[in-house]
Amino acid sequence: MKKLIFAVIGFVALSCTNPSVEEGLAGLEAALAELQLELDGIDVNQMITDVATMQDQVEAMENDVNLYVEQVEEWESQIQSILVDIAAVQEIIDNAGTKAQVEAILEDLAATQAMIDQLVLLADYDYDGVINGLDQCPDTELGLTVNEQGCSEEQAAALTATASSTTTSSTGG
């Protein structure tokens, strides 16, 4: 193509002797020479290498982006799990009793315990006919005759012996 341009310029130059055309052609030749120098200065192989390097960098960035997307999806899953846990805790909080309600329940429990304690005292666990509140021998064998304290003769004698030894040891004698 360069040869064609020079041929056209040469043909025009030979057929014309106009000084302004000659100056225009000279300017054109100078511009073409400058353009040729610039084209000669371009390293096409380096440009190809640079483009290949950029393609590798773009692929590496795409891989990084894909890893980041996976990590974000994992974080979103964890966040959803945390939100579910928070909702469960909120439900517990919403259904929890107030301090006044808990205190009322504790008072009811104390009153119930007092009634149970009374029932225990009124019960007769060893079936000897003496209620637990008055029974000094709560483990009397079934069928034995007992005194007003719920003790068989043998248990009463043991209690008396224990009482006298305690009295003797406390009085120093």
PyMOL commands that set and color helices and strands:
alter all, ss='L'
color gray80, all
select helices_A, chain A and resi 2-15+19-40+44-95+99-122+153-171
alter helices_A, ss='H'
color red, helices_A
deselect
rebuild
show_as cartoon
